[in-house]
Amino acid sequence: MTPDLMVQKLRHATRMRLLQVRRVQRLSPSMLRVTLGGEDLAGFVSASFDDHVKLFFPAPGEDKPAMPAAGESGIALAADHPKPPMRDYTPRRYDAVKGELDIDFVAHAGGVAADWARQAKPGDYLGLGGPRGSRVVPTGFDWHWLIGDESALPAIARRLEELPAQARGQAWLLVEDESGRLPLAAPAGMEIVWVHRARHQDLLQAVRQAPLPAGVGYIWAAGESGEMRPLHRHLQARGVDKERMRVAGYWKRGDAGAHESISD
């Protein structure tokens, strides 16, 4: 692979930030956007569409989360320090001029993050750490495939916005039904394919039907771990080079806080 198509890995200084909600927007029946701000947001960096930050939520009955410290290897919690509820999320949009950060939440029932987002209102506190690093995927590939469910939708939407106008490829997005679709800004050459669980469709089935385009491409996929693993095996069987794809589990059935890299 030519040097200009190599994934660049960056490291960032770990910093903990206590932020406040500025506004909450319902994007669809299954998706909420929470816009955060505050003095602590100054200097925030997110160099890649699939960056991850750690969100720290207030414990029940508390207004603010118990904030950990930033250690050499990331988050540092003292032995007598209460561990706050925490989850990994993707920065959807950062506006340094306005001092705003958007985080999109899947509004499913029963999760600490979704429960907080559904009740969030301006002035509420949320803690944030990171991102500790970024994997910057070049935009100059001949083609791009983006594959994911609702948990990956913020990252895919951001990637589509950041691709150059001449980019071409496909994005497969798994949602429950038509109500889960969101308006997406994308280059004209990127085909958006919505896949619906209600119609008994799945991502692997959809991707199997698509021939690999000619040229040098890059595949990015994320979603439920049990669904991403067979997708990864399928891409391997089709001869996709490991350096030209990234597959991740953003969640796992029965383990709300799970997050794992599958292709690394």
C-alpha positions in Angstrom: 0.0 0.0 0.0 1.4 3.4 -0.9 2.3 5.7 2.0 -0.5 8.2 1.3 -3.0 5.3 1.9 -1.6 4.2 5.2 -3.7 4.6 8.4 -2.0 7.1 10.7 -2.1 6.5 14.4 -2.0 9.6 16.7 -1.8 9.8 20.4 -3.5 12.6 22.4 -2.8 13.8 26.0 -5.6 12.3 28.2 -7.7 15.0 29.8 -10.8 14.7 31.9 -13.6 17.3 31.3 -16.7 18.2 33.2 -19.2 19.5 30.7 -22.8 20.7 30.7 -25.8 20.0 28.4 -26.6 22.9 26.1 -29.5 21.3 24.2 -31.1 17.9 23.4 -32.5 17.1 19.9 -34.6 14.1 18.9 -33.2 12.9 15.6 -35.5 9.9 15.2 -37.5 7.6 17.5 -34.3 5.7 18.2 -31.7 8.4 18.2 -31.0 11.5 20.5 -28.4 14.2 20.0 -27.0 15.8 23.1 -24.9 19.0 22.6 -22.4 19.7 25.3 -20.3 22.7 26.2 -18.3 24.4 29.0 -14.9 25.9 29.7 -13.4 22.4 30.0 -14.1 21.7 26.4 -11.4 24.1 25.3 -8.5 22.3 23.5 -10.6 19.2 22.7 -9.3 17.2 19.7 -11.0 14.6 17.6 -8.9 13.7 14.5 -10.8 10.7 13.2 -14.5 9.9 12.5 -14.3 6.8 14.7 -12.6 8.3 17.8 -13.9 7.2 21.1 -14.4 9.2 24.3 -15.3 7.9 27.7 -18.4 9.4 29.1 -18.9 9.5 32.9 -22.5 9.7 34.2 -23.8 10.9 37.5 -24.6 8.2 40.0 -28.3 7.9 40.9 -29.3 10.9 43.1 -26.2 12.9 42.2 -26.0 16.0 40.0 -22.4 15.5 38.8 -20.4 12.4 38.0 -17.5 11.4 40.2 -14.6 12.4 37.9 -11.6 10.2 37.7 -8.1 11.5 37.2 -6.0 11.3 34.0 -3.2 8.7 34.6 -0.3 7.7 32.4 -2.2 4.8 30.9 -5.6 6.6 30.7 -8.2 6.8 33.5 -6.9 6.6 37.0 -9.3 5.8 39.9 -8.1 5.9 43.5 -9.0 2.9 45.6 -11.4 4.9 47.7 -12.8 6.8 44.8 -16.3 5.8 43.6 -16.3 4.4 40.1 -18.8 6.4 38.0 -21.0 4.7 35.4 -19.1 5.0 32.1 -19.5 4.2 28.4 -17.6 4.7 25.2 -19.1 7.0 22.6 -18.1 8.7 19.3 -17.8 12.4 19.0 -20.3 13.3 16.3 -19.4 16.9 15.8 -17.0 19.3 17.5 -17.2 23.1 16.9 -14.2 24.9 18.4 -15.6 28.3 17.6 -18.9 27.7 19.3 -17.4 25.5 22.0 -19.8 22.7 21.3 -19.6 18.9 21.1 -22.4 16.7 19.8 -22.8 13.1 21.1 -25.5 10.9 19.5 -27.2 8.3 21.7 -29.2 5.3 20.7 -32.4 5.7 22.7 -32.9 2.0 23.7 -34.4 1.1 27.0 -32.5 -0.1 30.0 -29.0 1.3 29.4 -27.3 3.8 31.7 -26.3 6.1 28.8 -29.7 6.0 27.0 -31.6 6.5 30.3 -29.4 9.6 31.0 -29.8 11.0 27.5 -33.6 10.6 27.5 -33.8 12.7 30.7 -31.1 15.2 29.9 -31.8 18.9 29.9 -29.8 22.1 29.6 -27.5 22.5 32.6 -27.1 18.8 33.4 -23.5 17.6 33.9 -21.6 14.9 32.1 -18.0 13.9 32.4 -15.8 13.1 29.4 -12.3 11.7 29.0 -10.2 11.4 25.8 -10.0 10.6 23.1 -6.6 9.0 23.9 -5.8 8.4 20.3 -7.0 8.5 16.7 -6.7 6.2 13.7 -6.8 8.6 10.8 -8.0 6.7 7.7 -7.0 8.4 4.4 -9.8 9.6 2.2 -8.0 9.0 -1.1 -8.9 5.3 -1.6 -10.6 4.3 -4.9 -13.6 3.2 -3.0 -15.1 3.1 0.6 -17.4 0.7 2.3 -19.0 1.7 5.6 -21.1 -0.9 7.4 -22.9 -0.6 10.8 -26.0 -0.5 12.9 -27.4 2.3 15.0 -24.4 2.3 17.3 -22.1 3.0 14.4 -24.4 5.5 12.7 -22.7 8.6 14.3 -19.3 7.5 13.1 -20.5 6.6 9.6 -22.5 9.9 9.2 -19.4 11.9 10.2 -17.2 9.9 7.8 -19.6 10.5 4.9 -19.5 14.3 5.7 -15.7 14.3 5.7 -15.1 12.3 2.5 -14.1 14.3 -0.6 -16.8 15.1 -3.2 -15.3 12.6 -5.6 -15.4 9.7 -3.2 -17.4 6.6 -4.3 -18.5 3.4 -2.6 -21.4 2.2 -0.4 -22.7 2.5 3.1 -25.0 -0.1 4.6 -26.9 1.0 7.7 -28.9 -1.4 9.9 -31.9 0.1 11.6 -35.2 -1.3 13.0 -37.4 0.1 10.3 -38.1 3.2 8.1 -38.4 5.4 11.2 -34.7 4.8 12.0 -33.5 6.5 8.9 -31.7 9.8 9.2 -30.9 12.4 6.5 -27.2 12.0 5.6 -24.9 14.4 3.8 -22.7 12.3 1.5 -20.8 12.5 -1.8 -22.9 11.7 -4.8 -20.8 8.6 -5.5 -21.6 7.1 -2.1 -24.6 4.8 -2.3 -26.6 4.7 1.0 -28.3 1.4 1.6 -30.7 1.1 4.6 -31.1 -2.4 6.0 -34.2 -3.1 8.1 -34.5 -5.7 10.9 -38.3 -5.5 10.7 -37.9 -7.0 7.2 -35.6 -9.7 8.5 -32.6 -8.2 6.7 -29.1 -8.1 8.1 -25.8 -6.6 7.2 -23.9 -9.7 6.3 -26.7 -10.7 3.9 -26.6 -7.2 2.3 -22.8 -7.1 1.9 -22.6 -10.6 0.4 -24.7 -9.4 -2.5 -22.2 -6.6 -3.4 -19.1 -7.3 -5.6 -15.9 -5.9 -4.4 -15.1 -2.8 -6.6 -11.9 -2.6 -8.6 -9.0 -0.6 -7.2 -7.7 0.0 -3.7 -10.5 0.4 -1.2 -11.1 0.6 2.6 -13.8 -1.2 4.6 -15.0 0.1 8.0 -17.6 -1.8 10.0 -19.0 -1.7 13.5 -22.0 -2.9 15.4 -23.0 -5.8 17.7 -20.0 -8.1 18.2 -21.9 -11.3 17.4 -22.9 -9.9 14.0 -19.5 -8.3 13.3 -17.5 -11.5 13.7 -19.1 -13.4 10.8 -19.0 -10.3 8.7 -15.2 -10.1 9.4 -14.8 -13.8 8.4 -16.7 -13.1 5.2 -14.5 -10.2 4.3 -11.4 -12.3 5.0 -12.8 -15.1 2.8 -13.2 -12.6 0.0 -9.5 -11.8 0.2 -9.7 -8.3 1.8 -6.3 -7.4 3.2 -6.3 -6.8 7.0 -4.6 -3.4 6.4 -7.6 -2.4 4.3 -10.4 -3.0 6.8 -11.3 -2.3 10.4 -14.1 -4.2 12.1 -15.2 -3.5 15.6 -17.8 -4.6 18.1 -19.4 -1.5 19.6 -21.7 -3.5 21.9 -22.6 -7.1 22.8 -25.9 -8.6 23.7 -26.0 -9.1 27.4 -23.0 -6.8 28.0 -24.0 -3.2 27.7 -20.5 -1.8 28.2 -18.6 -4.1 25.8 -16.4 -2.7 23.1 -13.8 -4.7 21.2 -11.7 -4.6 18.1 -12.3 -7.6 15.9 -10.0 -7.2 12.9 -6.9 -6.1 14.8 
